[in-house]
């Protein structure tokens, strides 16, 4: 583990591969951590890529520098963190890989700072939230899948997450990747990241802000205004989606493929669920290798 300081965070990260290799940044989801890429990072490093896997804000050893900084989980903050991470490591351009919160952060960077993104592996598709439209009800089945989000809007839900963060995460892993049989050692290795002192605050803010039920960090107002237009992403992109994703089935993302100006492929992975990089790491590796061959 290494750390690097940005204007807001001390970001902890894992690094492997040659330092002069093409940089690839692997971004984890919620509720998970850098172990999402245990099966992805080694083969990419062996193939000559410089592989960086940071803990997002609110997870693991990543820490805020100042107590007064809002513990925001909004999409603009996540994207700005990745941009700042690249700046701190003097990485002008990288391939980004992500799903869930990490996929959202990757899409934000690709949309707002296109010159920084050589390629994008968008696991579960275009992740930028349409907050203005968030109050519109979804289909009953999708509302049911989002039960935890409504729970986190309540005082009881906040207390429940604080008291039962590991149990909630374990249940969601089971529901979202029903064909994946993770073991206790694997789960506990990641569950330690939920002990971060800001995990609850960042999580609760993320789920309330996306529905317009919590104010954003004023420092990110301009970025959120840019994201409100659902900007297109110009980087060469490969979308991977598990057919058995228990929270965001493939039908929930296909309509937004039009927002990828250079979509090379949409690939559905049989039996894979939400934690696709853990379940089918070879598909993620293959996508990064393919993007590396796409001309500038």
Beta strands, then each sheet from edge to edge (+ up, - down):
strand 1: 2-5
strand 2: 9-16
strand 3: 23-27
strand 4: 50-54
strand 5: 63-64
strand 6: 94-99
strand 7: 117-123
strand 8: 233-242
strand 9: 260-269
sheet 1: 1+ 2- 4+ 3+ 6+ 7+ 8+ 9+
sheet 2: 1+ 2- 5+
end
